[in-house]
Amino acid sequence: MENDKFDVLAFRFAKLQDLFGEKIFRNLLDLMGYNTQKPFIEILAELEREGLLDINKWVALRNARNTISHEYPYQEEKLIEAINFIIKNSDYLIDVTNKLKRLFDEIISKRS
């Protein structure tokens, strides 16, 4: 039963990271007039300059995502550390999500 909960957490967290990285970040910066045809790390740097996220924390979360997405035998401790890191930073993810939503709403209302 516990493994099922961890699997759900890992799956949903990975999907969230992918959604942010593949769609939301670039779309938001595009709406703001930024050139988004650049490497992902530069996209993160732009978002950090806008005060939307902390690049080091986001990269750490991305690394945790990679750890939980690729289970290797005899690395249970690393997996547990990654899961604990994700749980510990769930408020940060909510904060980033809320900042992005507010900015999207602001941009959309200005265009209406």
PDB file as gemmi writes it, atoms N, CA and C in Angstrom:
CRYST1    1.000    1.000    1.000  90.00  90.00  90.00 P 1                      
ATOM      1  N   MET A   1       0.820  -1.203   0.000  1.00  0.00           N  
ATOM      2  CA  MET A   1       0.000   0.000   0.000  1.00  0.00           C  
ATOM      3  C   MET A   1       0.862   1.264   0.000  1.00  0.00           C  
ATOM      4  N   GLU A   2       1.887   1.305   0.855  1.00  0.00           N  
ATOM      5  CA  GLU A   2       2.763   2.476   0.909  1.00  0.00           C  
ATOM      6  C   GLU A   2       3.479   2.689  -0.424  1.00  0.00           C  
ATOM      7  N   ASN A   3       3.911   1.584  -1.048  1.00  0.00           N  
ATOM      8  CA  ASN A   3       4.585   1.713  -2.343  1.00  0.00           C  
ATOM      9  C   ASN A   3       3.677   2.344  -3.381  1.00  0.00           C  
ATOM     10  N   ASP A   4       2.392   2.022  -3.332  1.00  0.00           N  
ATOM     11  CA  ASP A   4       1.435   2.623  -4.260  1.00  0.00           C  
ATOM     12  C   ASP A   4       1.381   4.131  -4.082  1.00  0.00           C  
ATOM     13  N   LYS A   5       1.395   4.586  -2.844  1.00  0.00           N  
ATOM     14  CA  LYS A   5       1.360   6.028  -2.574  1.00  0.00           C  
ATOM     15  C   LYS A   5       2.618   6.711  -3.097  1.00  0.00           C  
ATOM     16  N   PHE A   6       3.759   6.078  -2.914  1.00  0.00           N  
ATOM     17  CA  PHE A   6       4.998   6.653  -3.416  1.00  0.00           C  
ATOM     18  C   PHE A   6       5.016   6.662  -4.942  1.00  0.00           C  
ATOM     19  N   ASP A   7       4.475   5.614  -5.541  1.00  0.00           N  
ATOM     20  CA  ASP A   7       4.400   5.574  -6.999  1.00  0.00           C  
ATOM     21  C   ASP A   7       3.518   6.694  -7.541  1.00  0.00           C  
ATOM     22  N   VAL A   8       2.397   6.933  -6.886  1.00  0.00           N  
ATOM     23  CA  VAL A   8       1.501   8.014  -7.299  1.00  0.00           C  
ATOM     24  C   VAL A   8       2.197   9.356  -7.133  1.00  0.00           C  
ATOM     25  N   LEU A   9       2.863   9.555  -5.996  1.00  0.00           N  
ATOM     26  CA  LEU A   9       3.608  10.802  -5.770  1.00  0.00           C  
ATOM     27  C   LEU A   9       4.650  10.996  -6.860  1.00  0.00           C  
ATOM     28  N   ALA A  10       5.431   9.966  -7.136  1.00  0.00           N  
ATOM     29  CA  ALA A  10       6.483  10.063  -8.141  1.00  0.00           C  
ATOM     30  C   ALA A  10       5.903  10.379  -9.514  1.00  0.00           C  
ATOM     31  N   PHE A  11       4.833   9.687  -9.881  1.00  0.00           N  
ATOM     32  CA  PHE A  11       4.218   9.894 -11.195  1.00  0.00           C  
ATOM     33  C   PHE A  11       3.674  11.313 -11.335  1.00  0.00           C  
ATOM     34  N   ARG A  12       2.929  11.747 -10.337  1.00  0.00           N  
ATOM     35  CA  ARG A  12       2.321  13.085 -10.420  1.00  0.00           C  
ATOM     36  C   ARG A  12       3.367  14.192 -10.354  1.00  0.00           C  
ATOM     37  N   PHE A  13       4.374  14.003  -9.538  1.00  0.00           N  
ATOM     38  CA  PHE A  13       5.432  15.003  -9.467  1.00  0.00           C  
ATOM     39  C   PHE A  13       6.174  15.082 -10.794  1.00  0.00           C  
ATOM     40  N   ALA A  14       6.473  13.944 -11.384  1.00  0.00           N  
ATOM     41  CA  ALA A  14       7.158  13.935 -12.684  1.00  0.00           C  
ATOM     42  C   ALA A  14       6.309  14.618 -13.752  1.00  0.00           C  
ATOM     43  N   LYS A  15       5.004  14.343 -13.748  1.00  0.00           N  
ATOM     44  CA  LYS A  15       4.107  14.988 -14.711  1.00  0.00           C  
ATOM     45  C   LYS A  15       4.070  16.505 -14.506  1.00  0.00           C  
ATOM     46  N   LEU A  16       4.047  16.933 -13.244  1.00  0.00           N  
ATOM     47  CA  LEU A  16       4.042  18.361 -12.937  1.00  0.00           C  
ATOM     48  C   LEU A  16       5.318  19.020 -13.454  1.00  0.00           C  
ATOM     49  N   GLN A  17       6.455  18.406 -13.168  1.00  0.00           N  
ATOM     50  CA  GLN A  17       7.731  18.945 -13.642  1.00  0.00           C  
ATOM     51  C   GLN A  17       7.755  19.035 -15.168  1.00  0.00           C  
ATOM     52  N   ASP A  18       7.271  17.996 -15.825  1.00  0.00           N  
ATOM     53  CA  ASP A  18       7.244  17.997 -17.289  1.00  0.00           C  
ATOM     54  C   ASP A  18       6.322  19.088 -17.824  1.00  0.00           C  
ATOM     55  N   LEU A  19       5.162  19.239 -17.226  1.00  0.00           N  
ATOM     56  CA  LEU A  19       4.216  20.264 -17.658  1.00  0.00           C  
ATOM     57  C   LEU A  19       4.820  21.653 -17.527  1.00  0.00           C  
ATOM     58  N   PHE A  20       5.423  21.929 -16.380  1.00  0.00           N  
ATOM     59  CA  PHE A  20       6.075  23.229 -16.201  1.00  0.00           C  
ATOM     60  C   PHE A  20       7.178  23.424 -17.239  1.00  0.00           C  
ATOM     61  N   GLY A  21       8.052  22.441 -17.352  1.00  0.00           N  
ATOM     62  CA  GLY A  21       9.216  22.574 -18.216  1.00  0.00           C  
ATOM     63  C   GLY A  21       8.908  22.604 -19.700  1.00  0.00           C  
ATOM     64  N   GLU A  22       7.952  21.808 -20.124  1.00  0.00           N  
ATOM     65  CA  GLU A  22       7.675  21.707 -21.555  1.00  0.00           C  
ATOM     66  C   GLU A  22       6.656  22.714 -22.055  1.00  0.00           C  
ATOM     67  N   LYS A  23       5.792  23.188 -21.201  1.00  0.00           N  
ATOM     68  CA  LYS A  23       4.700  24.057 -21.665  1.00  0.00           C  
ATOM     69  C   LYS A  23       4.634  25.393 -20.936  1.00  0.00           C  
ATOM     70  N   ILE A  24       4.407  25.347 -19.655  1.00  0.00           N  
ATOM     71  CA  ILE A  24       4.037  26.558 -18.922  1.00  0.00           C  
ATOM     72  C   ILE A  24       5.141  27.604 -18.915  1.00  0.00           C  
ATOM     73  N   PHE A  25       6.361  27.228 -18.581  1.00  0.00           N  
ATOM     74  CA  PHE A  25       7.442  28.216 -18.491  1.00  0.00           C  
ATOM     75  C   PHE A  25       7.652  28.940 -19.812  1.00  0.00           C  
ATOM     76  N   ARG A  26       7.790  28.198 -20.881  1.00  0.00           N  
ATOM     77  CA  ARG A  26       8.039  28.821 -22.193  1.00  0.00           C  
ATOM     78  C   ARG A  26       6.836  29.655 -22.649  1.00  0.00           C  
ATOM     79  N   ASN A  27       5.623  29.142 -22.458  1.00  0.00           N  
ATOM     80  CA  ASN A  27       4.432  29.889 -22.865  1.00  0.00           C  
ATOM     81  C   ASN A  27       4.311  31.203 -22.115  1.00  0.00           C  
ATOM     82  N   LEU A  28       4.574  31.173 -20.822  1.00  0.00           N  
ATOM     83  CA  LEU A  28       4.496  32.395 -20.030  1.00  0.00           C  
ATOM     84  C   LEU A  28       5.526  33.419 -20.509  1.00  0.00           C  
ATOM     85  N   LEU A  29       6.757  32.980 -20.678  1.00  0.00           N  
ATOM     86  CA  LEU A  29       7.795  33.908 -21.142  1.00  0.00           C  
ATOM     87  C   LEU A  29       7.497  34.414 -22.543  1.00  0.00           C  
ATOM     88  N   ASP A  30       6.932  33.570 -23.371  1.00  0.00           N  
ATOM     89  CA  ASP A  30       6.537  33.988 -24.713  1.00  0.00           C  
ATOM     90  C   ASP A  30       5.484  35.093 -24.634  1.00  0.00           C  
ATOM     91  N   LEU A  31       4.490  34.915 -23.772  1.00  0.00           N  
ATOM     92  CA  LEU A  31       3.461  35.947 -23.582  1.00  0.00           C  
ATOM     93  C   LEU A  31       4.057  37.260 -23.069  1.00  0.00           C  
ATOM     94  N   MET A  32       5.156  37.146 -22.326  1.00  0.00           N  
ATOM     95  CA  MET A  32       5.803  38.333 -21.774  1.00  0.00           C  
ATOM     96  C   MET A  32       6.759  38.984 -22.774  1.00  0.00           C  
ATOM     97  N   GLY A  33       6.911  38.369 -23.955  1.00  0.00           N  
ATOM     98  CA  GLY A  33       7.759  38.958 -24.986  1.00  0.00           C  
ATOM     99  C   GLY A  33       9.193  38.461 -24.996  1.00  0.00           C  
ATOM    100  N   TYR A  34       9.496  37.453 -24.222  1.00  0.00           N  
ATOM    101  CA  TYR A  34      10.849  36.894 -24.195  1.00  0.00           C  
ATOM    102  C   TYR A  34      11.067  35.965 -25.382  1.00  0.00           C  
ATOM    103  N   ASN A  35      12.320  35.867 -25.793  1.00  0.00           N  
ATOM    104  CA  ASN A  35      12.716  34.852 -26.763  1.00  0.00           C  
ATOM    105  C   ASN A  35      12.792  33.529 -26.001  1.00  0.00           C  
ATOM    106  N   THR A  36      12.023  32.539 -26.424  1.00  0.00           N  
ATOM    107  CA  THR A  36      12.001  31.265 -25.715  1.00  0.00           C  
ATOM    108  C   THR A  36      12.725  30.161 -26.476  1.00  0.00           C  
ATOM    109  N   GLN A  37      13.392  30.526 -27.560  1.00  0.00           N  
ATOM    110  CA  GLN A  37      14.168  29.549 -28.326  1.00  0.00           C  
ATOM    111  C   GLN A  37      15.583  29.499 -27.770  1.00  0.00           C  
ATOM    112  N   LYS A  38      15.682  29.010 -26.543  1.00  0.00           N  
ATOM    113  CA  LYS A  38      16.977  28.934 -25.873  1.00  0.00           C  
ATOM    114  C   LYS A  38      16.965  27.721 -24.963  1.00  0.00           C  
ATOM    115  N   PRO A  39      18.125  27.328 -24.469  1.00  0.00           N  
ATOM    116  CA  PRO A  39      18.185  26.174 -23.574  1.00  0.00           C  
ATOM    117  C   PRO A  39      17.342  26.371 -22.309  1.00  0.00           C  
ATOM    118  N   PHE A  40      16.896  25.259 -21.748  1.00  0.00           N  
ATOM    119  CA  PHE A  40      16.008  25.287 -20.601  1.00  0.00           C  
ATOM    120  C   PHE A  40      16.619  26.033 -19.415  1.00  0.00           C  
ATOM    121  N   ILE A  41      17.901  25.895 -19.197  1.00  0.00           N  
ATOM    122  CA  ILE A  41      18.537  26.571 -18.061  1.00  0.00           C  
ATOM    123  C   ILE A  41      18.427  28.088 -18.209  1.00  0.00           C  
ATOM    124  N   GLU A  42      18.435  28.587 -19.434  1.00  0.00           N  
ATOM    125  CA  GLU A  42      18.269  30.024 -19.674  1.00  0.00           C  
ATOM    126  C   GLU A  42      16.814  30.443 -19.452  1.00  0.00           C  
ATOM    127  N   ILE A  43      15.889  29.557 -19.745  1.00  0.00           N  
ATOM    128  CA  ILE A  43      14.475  29.815 -19.441  1.00  0.00           C  
ATOM    129  C   ILE A  43      14.314  29.967 -17.928  1.00  0.00           C  
ATOM    130  N   LEU A  44      14.935  29.051 -17.190  1.00  0.00           N  
ATOM    131  CA  LEU A  44      14.877  29.135 -15.729  1.00  0.00           C  
ATOM    132  C   LEU A  44      15.503  30.436 -15.220  1.00  0.00           C  
ATOM    133  N   ALA A  45      16.599  30.846 -15.833  1.00  0.00           N  
ATOM    134  CA  ALA A  45      17.260  32.093 -15.421  1.00  0.00           C  
ATOM    135  C   ALA A  45      16.335  33.292 -15.638  1.00  0.00           C  
ATOM    136  N   GLU A  46      15.613  33.314 -16.748  1.00  0.00           N  
ATOM    137  CA  GLU A  46      14.654  34.402 -16.998  1.00  0.00           C  
ATOM    138  C   GLU A  46      13.549  34.402 -15.943  1.00  0.00           C  
ATOM    139  N   LEU A  47      13.046  33.210 -15.614  1.00  0.00           N  
ATOM    140  CA  LEU A  47      12.000  33.106 -14.600  1.00  0.00           C  
ATOM    141  C   LEU A  47      12.507  33.553 -13.229  1.00  0.00           C  
ATOM    142  N   GLU A  48      13.755  33.258 -12.945  1.00  0.00           N  
ATOM    143  CA  GLU A  48      14.329  33.707 -11.671  1.00  0.00           C  
ATOM    144  C   GLU A  48      14.452  35.231 -11.655  1.00  0.00           C  
ATOM    145  N   ARG A  49      14.891  35.813 -12.766  1.00  0.00           N  
ATOM    146  CA  ARG A  49      14.993  37.285 -12.838  1.00  0.00           C  
ATOM    147  C   ARG A  49      13.627  37.946 -12.649  1.00  0.00           C  
ATOM    148  N   GLU A  50      12.581  37.257 -13.078  1.00  0.00           N  
ATOM    149  CA  GLU A  50      11.215  37.775 -12.913  1.00  0.00           C  
ATOM    150  C   GLU A  50      10.668  37.520 -11.499  1.00  0.00           C  
ATOM    151  N   GLY A  51      11.455  36.835 -10.666  1.00  0.00           N  
ATOM    152  CA  GLY A  51      11.036  36.571  -9.295  1.00  0.00           C  
ATOM    153  C   GLY A  51      10.030  35.437  -9.153  1.00  0.00           C  
ATOM    154  N   LEU A  52       9.971  34.568 -10.158  1.00  0.00           N  
ATOM    155  CA  LEU A  52       8.978  33.501 -10.150  1.00  0.00           C  
ATOM    156  C   LEU A  52       9.479  32.204  -9.529  1.00  0.00           C  
ATOM    157  N   LEU A  53      10.788  32.001  -9.533  1.00  0.00           N  
ATOM    158  CA  LEU A  53      11.343  30.795  -8.930  1.00  0.00           C  
ATOM    159  C   LEU A  53      12.800  31.010  -8.587  1.00  0.00           C  
ATOM    160  N   ASP A  54      13.326  30.085  -7.829  1.00  0.00           N  
ATOM    161  CA  ASP A  54      14.750  30.056  -7.487  1.00  0.00           C  
ATOM    162  C   ASP A  54      15.376  28.951  -8.333  1.00  0.00           C  
ATOM    163  N   ILE A  55      16.306  29.325  -9.187  1.00  0.00           N  
ATOM    164  CA  ILE A  55      16.850  28.370 -10.148  1.00  0.00           C  
ATOM    165  C   ILE A  55      17.513  27.177  -9.460  1.00  0.00           C  
ATOM    166  N   ASN A  56      18.244  27.431  -8.376  1.00  0.00           N  
ATOM    167  CA  ASN A  56      18.922  26.331  -7.691  1.00  0.00           C  
ATOM    168  C   ASN A  56      17.921  25.338  -7.090  1.00  0.00           C  
ATOM    169  N   LYS A  57      16.858  25.870  -6.512  1.00  0.00           N  
ATOM    170  CA  LYS A  57      15.845  24.995  -5.930  1.00  0.00           C  
ATOM    171  C   LYS A  57      15.127  24.225  -7.033  1.00  0.00           C  
ATOM    172  N   TRP A  58      14.838  24.897  -8.158  1.00  0.00           N  
ATOM    173  CA  TRP A  58      14.144  24.211  -9.241  1.00  0.00           C  
ATOM    174  C   TRP A  58      15.011  23.099  -9.822  1.00  0.00           C  
ATOM    175  N   VAL A  59      16.295  23.355  -9.988  1.00  0.00           N  
ATOM    176  CA  VAL A  59      17.203  22.326 -10.502  1.00  0.00           C  
ATOM    177  C   VAL A  59      17.284  21.162  -9.509  1.00  0.00           C  
ATOM    178  N   ALA A  60      17.310  21.462  -8.219  1.00  0.00           N  
ATOM    179  CA  ALA A  60      17.328  20.400  -7.204  1.00  0.00           C  
ATOM    180  C   ALA A  60      16.050  19.561  -7.286  1.00  0.00           C  
ATOM    181  N   LEU A  61      14.912  20.214  -7.493  1.00  0.00           N  
ATOM    182  CA  LEU A  61      13.656  19.477  -7.650  1.00  0.00           C  
ATOM    183  C   LEU A  61      13.678  18.638  -8.926  1.00  0.00           C  
ATOM    184  N   ARG A  62      14.267  19.167  -9.964  1.00  0.00           N  
ATOM    185  CA  ARG A  62      14.378  18.422 -11.221  1.00  0.00           C  
ATOM    186  C   ARG A  62      15.262  17.189 -11.029  1.00  0.00           C  
ATOM    187  N   ASN A  63      16.332  17.356 -10.270  1.00  0.00           N  
ATOM    188  CA  ASN A  63      17.204  16.214  -9.977  1.00  0.00           C  
ATOM    189  C   ASN A  63      16.466  15.164  -9.145  1.00  0.00           C  
ATOM    190  N   ALA A  64      15.649  15.620  -8.195  1.00  0.00           N  
ATOM    191  CA  ALA A  64      14.840  14.691  -7.396  1.00  0.00           C  
ATOM    192  C   ALA A  64      13.868  13.954  -8.301  1.00  0.00           C  
ATOM    193  N   ARG A  65      13.295  14.658  -9.252  1.00  0.00           N  
ATOM    194  CA  ARG A  65      12.383  14.031 -10.218  1.00  0.00           C  
ATOM    195  C   ARG A  65      13.101  12.934 -10.984  1.00  0.00           C  
ATOM    196  N   ASN A  66      14.297  13.219 -11.436  1.00  0.00           N  
ATOM    197  CA  ASN A  66      15.059  12.220 -12.182  1.00  0.00           C  
ATOM    198  C   ASN A  66      15.397  11.013 -11.309  1.00  0.00           C  
ATOM    199  N   THR A  67      15.695  11.254 -10.059  1.00  0.00           N  
ATOM    200  CA  THR A  67      16.013  10.166  -9.135  1.00  0.00           C  
ATOM    201  C   THR A  67      14.819   9.240  -8.937  1.00  0.00           C  
ATOM    202  N   ILE A  68      13.643   9.816  -8.741  1.00  0.00           N  
ATOM    203  CA  ILE A  68      12.473   8.967  -8.493  1.00  0.00           C  
ATOM    204  C   ILE A  68      11.934   8.338  -9.777  1.00  0.00           C  
ATOM    205  N   SER A  69      12.287   8.896 -10.917  1.00  0.00           N  
ATOM    206  CA  SER A  69      11.804   8.351 -12.188  1.00  0.00           C  
ATOM    207  C   SER A  69      12.626   7.158 -12.662  1.00  0.00           C  
ATOM    208  N   HIS A  70      13.840   7.051 -12.174  1.00  0.00           N  
ATOM    209  CA  HIS A  70      14.738   5.986 -12.606  1.00  0.00           C  
ATOM    210  C   HIS A  70      15.214   5.213 -11.385  1.00  0.00           C  
ATOM    211  N   GLU A  71      14.449   4.211 -11.013  1.00  0.00           N  
ATOM    212  CA  GLU A  71      14.801   3.417  -9.846  1.00  0.00           C  
ATOM    213  C   GLU A  71      15.907   2.434 -10.200  1.00  0.00           C  
ATOM    214  N   TYR A  72      16.946   2.455  -9.391  1.00  0.00           N  
ATOM    215  CA  TYR A  72      18.045   1.522  -9.573  1.00  0.00           C  
ATOM    216  C   TYR A  72      18.154   0.641  -8.332  1.00  0.00           C  
ATOM    217  N   PRO A  73      18.499  -0.613  -8.530  1.00  0.00           N  
ATOM    218  CA  PRO A  73      18.642  -1.494  -7.367  1.00  0.00           C  
ATOM    219  C   PRO A  73      19.721  -0.966  -6.412  1.00  0.00           C  
ATOM    220  N   TYR A  74      19.519  -1.196  -5.160  1.00  0.00           N  
ATOM    221  CA  TYR A  74      20.481  -0.834  -4.113  1.00  0.00           C  
ATOM    222  C   TYR A  74      20.648   0.673  -3.937  1.00  0.00           C  
ATOM    223  N   GLN A  75      19.695   1.455  -4.402  1.00  0.00           N  
ATOM    224  CA  GLN A  75      19.763   2.893  -4.205  1.00  0.00           C  
ATOM    225  C   GLN A  75      18.520   3.400  -3.485  1.00  0.00           C  
ATOM    226  N   GLU A  76      17.995   2.583  -2.596  1.00  0.00           N  
ATOM    227  CA  GLU A  76      16.776   2.941  -1.882  1.00  0.00           C  
ATOM    228  C   GLU A  76      16.960   4.215  -1.061  1.00  0.00           C  
ATOM    229  N   GLU A  77      18.135   4.374  -0.456  1.00  0.00           N  
ATOM    230  CA  GLU A  77      18.369   5.554   0.375  1.00  0.00           C  
ATOM    231  C   GLU A  77      18.305   6.842  -0.458  1.00  0.00           C  
ATOM    232  N   LYS A  78      18.858   6.780  -1.646  1.00  0.00           N  
ATOM    233  CA  LYS A  78      18.807   7.936  -2.548  1.00  0.00           C  
ATOM    234  C   LYS A  78      17.362   8.244  -2.948  1.00  0.00           C  
ATOM    235  N   LEU A  79      16.590   7.207  -3.197  1.00  0.00           N  
ATOM    236  CA  LEU A  79      15.186   7.363  -3.539  1.00  0.00           C  
ATOM    237  C   LEU A  79      14.407   7.973  -2.375  1.00  0.00           C  
ATOM    238  N   ILE A  80      14.649   7.503  -1.178  1.00  0.00           N  
ATOM    239  CA  ILE A  80      13.978   8.036   0.010  1.00  0.00           C  
ATOM    240  C   ILE A  80      14.343   9.500   0.222  1.00  0.00           C  
ATOM    241  N   GLU A  81      15.608   9.842   0.038  1.00  0.00           N  
ATOM    242  CA  GLU A  81      16.035  11.246   0.156  1.00  0.00           C  
ATOM    243  C   GLU A  81      15.312  12.126  -0.852  1.00  0.00           C  
ATOM    244  N   ALA A  82      15.180  11.643  -2.080  1.00  0.00           N  
ATOM    245  CA  ALA A  82      14.505  12.423  -3.125  1.00  0.00           C  
ATOM    246  C   ALA A  82      13.033  12.622  -2.787  1.00  0.00           C  
ATOM    247  N   ILE A  83      12.377  11.580  -2.326  1.00  0.00           N  
ATOM    248  CA  ILE A  83      10.962  11.690  -1.963  1.00  0.00           C  
ATOM    249  C   ILE A  83      10.783  12.661  -0.799  1.00  0.00           C  
ATOM    250  N   ASN A  84      11.631  12.557   0.194  1.00  0.00           N  
ATOM    251  CA  ASN A  84      11.557  13.485   1.333  1.00  0.00           C  
ATOM    252  C   ASN A  84      11.807  14.923   0.892  1.00  0.00           C  
ATOM    253  N   PHE A  85      12.732  15.112  -0.045  1.00  0.00           N  
ATOM    254  CA  PHE A  85      13.015  16.456  -0.556  1.00  0.00           C  
ATOM    255  C   PHE A  85      11.795  17.029  -1.272  1.00  0.00           C  
ATOM    256  N   ILE A  86      11.138  16.203  -2.063  1.00  0.00           N  
ATOM    257  CA  ILE A  86       9.944  16.657  -2.774  1.00  0.00           C  
ATOM    258  C   ILE A  86       8.844  17.037  -1.795  1.00  0.00           C  
ATOM    259  N   ILE A  87       8.619  16.185  -0.817  1.00  0.00           N  
ATOM    260  CA  ILE A  87       7.582  16.467   0.181  1.00  0.00           C  
ATOM    261  C   ILE A  87       7.918  17.741   0.946  1.00  0.00           C  
ATOM    262  N   LYS A  88       9.170  17.880   1.337  1.00  0.00           N  
ATOM    263  CA  LYS A  88       9.611  19.066   2.084  1.00  0.00           C  
ATOM    264  C   LYS A  88       9.404  20.348   1.274  1.00  0.00           C  
ATOM    265  N   ASN A  89       9.507  20.250  -0.035  1.00  0.00           N  
ATOM    266  CA  ASN A  89       9.401  21.433  -0.897  1.00  0.00           C  
ATOM    267  C   ASN A  89       8.050  21.574  -1.581  1.00  0.00           C  
ATOM    268  N   SER A  90       7.065  20.844  -1.116  1.00  0.00           N  
ATOM    269  CA  SER A  90       5.736  20.936  -1.739  1.00  0.00           C  
ATOM    270  C   SER A  90       5.146  22.342  -1.603  1.00  0.00           C  
ATOM    271  N   ASP A  91       5.385  23.010  -0.475  1.00  0.00           N  
ATOM    272  CA  ASP A  91       4.899  24.393  -0.331  1.00  0.00           C  
ATOM    273  C   ASP A  91       5.560  25.320  -1.354  1.00  0.00           C  
ATOM    274  N   TYR A  92       6.826  25.078  -1.638  1.00  0.00           N  
ATOM    275  CA  TYR A  92       7.527  25.875  -2.649  1.00  0.00           C  
ATOM    276  C   TYR A  92       6.875  25.677  -4.016  1.00  0.00           C  
ATOM    277  N   LEU A  93       6.543  24.436  -4.364  1.00  0.00           N  
ATOM    278  CA  LEU A  93       5.889  24.159  -5.644  1.00  0.00           C  
ATOM    279  C   LEU A  93       4.537  24.859  -5.730  1.00  0.00           C  
ATOM    280  N   ILE A  94       3.809  24.855  -4.643  1.00  0.00           N  
ATOM    281  CA  ILE A  94       2.514  25.549  -4.602  1.00  0.00           C  
ATOM    282  C   ILE A  94       2.724  27.045  -4.781  1.00  0.00           C  
ATOM    283  N   ASP A  95       3.740  27.592  -4.126  1.00  0.00           N  
ATOM    284  CA  ASP A  95       4.042  29.021  -4.241  1.00  0.00           C  
ATOM    285  C   ASP A  95       4.387  29.398  -5.690  1.00  0.00           C  
ATOM    286  N   VAL A  96       5.234  28.608  -6.329  1.00  0.00           N  
ATOM    287  CA  VAL A  96       5.595  28.879  -7.729  1.00  0.00           C  
ATOM    288  C   VAL A  96       4.353  28.796  -8.613  1.00  0.00           C  
ATOM    289  N   THR A  97       3.535  27.785  -8.388  1.00  0.00           N  
ATOM    290  CA  THR A  97       2.308  27.625  -9.171  1.00  0.00           C  
ATOM    291  C   THR A  97       1.399  28.846  -9.011  1.00  0.00           C  
ATOM    292  N   ASN A  98       1.239  29.316  -7.786  1.00  0.00           N  
ATOM    293  CA  ASN A  98       0.393  30.487  -7.541  1.00  0.00           C  
ATOM    294  C   ASN A  98       0.962  31.743  -8.197  1.00  0.00           C  
ATOM    295  N   LYS A  99       2.267  31.927  -8.146  1.00  0.00           N  
ATOM    296  CA  LYS A  99       2.892  33.083  -8.806  1.00  0.00           C  
ATOM    297  C   LYS A  99       2.654  33.035 -10.313  1.00  0.00           C  
ATOM    298  N   LEU A 100       2.831  31.859 -10.892  1.00  0.00           N  
ATOM    299  CA  LEU A 100       2.625  31.718 -12.330  1.00  0.00           C  
ATOM    300  C   LEU A 100       1.172  31.993 -12.706  1.00  0.00           C  
ATOM    301  N   LYS A 101       0.251  31.479 -11.916  1.00  0.00           N  
ATOM    302  CA  LYS A 101      -1.176  31.699 -12.192  1.00  0.00           C  
ATOM    303  C   LYS A 101      -1.526  33.180 -12.108  1.00  0.00           C  
ATOM    304  N   ARG A 102      -1.032  33.850 -11.069  1.00  0.00           N  
ATOM    305  CA  ARG A 102      -1.308  35.295 -10.935  1.00  0.00           C  
ATOM    306  C   ARG A 102      -0.771  36.066 -12.138  1.00  0.00           C  
ATOM    307  N   LEU A 103       0.433  35.729 -12.571  1.00  0.00           N  
ATOM    308  CA  LEU A 103       1.017  36.427 -13.710  1.00  0.00           C  
ATOM    309  C   LEU A 103       0.255  36.127 -14.996  1.00  0.00           C  
ATOM    310  N   PHE A 104      -0.123  34.872 -15.226  1.00  0.00           N  
ATOM    311  CA  PHE A 104      -0.949  34.537 -16.389  1.00  0.00           C  
ATOM    312  C   PHE A 104      -2.247  35.324 -16.355  1.00  0.00           C  
ATOM    313  N   ASP A 105      -2.917  35.333 -15.209  1.00  0.00           N  
ATOM    314  CA  ASP A 105      -4.186  36.066 -15.083  1.00  0.00           C  
ATOM    315  C   ASP A 105      -3.995  37.556 -15.372  1.00  0.00           C  
ATOM    316  N   GLU A 106      -2.908  38.111 -14.879  1.00  0.00           N  
ATOM    317  CA  GLU A 106      -2.608  39.536 -15.100  1.00  0.00           C  
ATOM    318  C   GLU A 106      -2.408  39.815 -16.590  1.00  0.00           C  
ATOM    319  N   ILE A 107      -1.668  38.957 -17.254  1.00  0.00           N  
ATOM    320  CA  ILE A 107      -1.401  39.137 -18.686  1.00  0.00           C  
ATOM    321  C   ILE A 107      -2.709  39.005 -19.482  1.00  0.00           C  
ATOM    322  N   ILE A 108      -3.494  38.014 -19.161  1.00  0.00           N  
ATOM    323  CA  ILE A 108      -4.760  37.792 -19.866  1.00  0.00           C  
ATOM    324  C   ILE A 108      -5.714  38.963 -19.647  1.00  0.00           C  
ATOM    325  N   SER A 109      -5.792  39.483 -18.423  1.00  0.00           N  
ATOM    326  CA  SER A 109      -6.710  40.601 -18.158  1.00  0.00           C  
ATOM    327  C   SER A 109      -6.271  41.862 -18.883  1.00  0.00           C  
ATOM    328  N   LYS A 110      -4.983  42.076 -19.057  1.00  0.00           N  
ATOM    329  CA  LYS A 110      -4.491  43.245 -19.800  1.00  0.00           C  
ATOM    330  C   LYS A 110      -4.813  43.132 -21.280  1.00  0.00           C  
ATOM    331  N   ARG A 111      -4.910  41.931 -21.782  1.00  0.00           N  
ATOM    332  CA  ARG A 111      -5.185  41.725 -23.208  1.00  0.00           C  
ATOM    333  C   ARG A 111      -6.677  41.787 -23.521  1.00  0.00           C  
ATOM    334  N   SER A 112      -7.495  41.716 -22.490  1.00  0.00           N  
ATOM    335  CA  SER A 112      -8.969  41.712 -22.709  1.00  0.00           C  
ATOM    336  C   SER A 112      -9.514  43.098 -22.870  1.00  0.00           C  
TER     337      SER A 112                                                      
END                                                                             
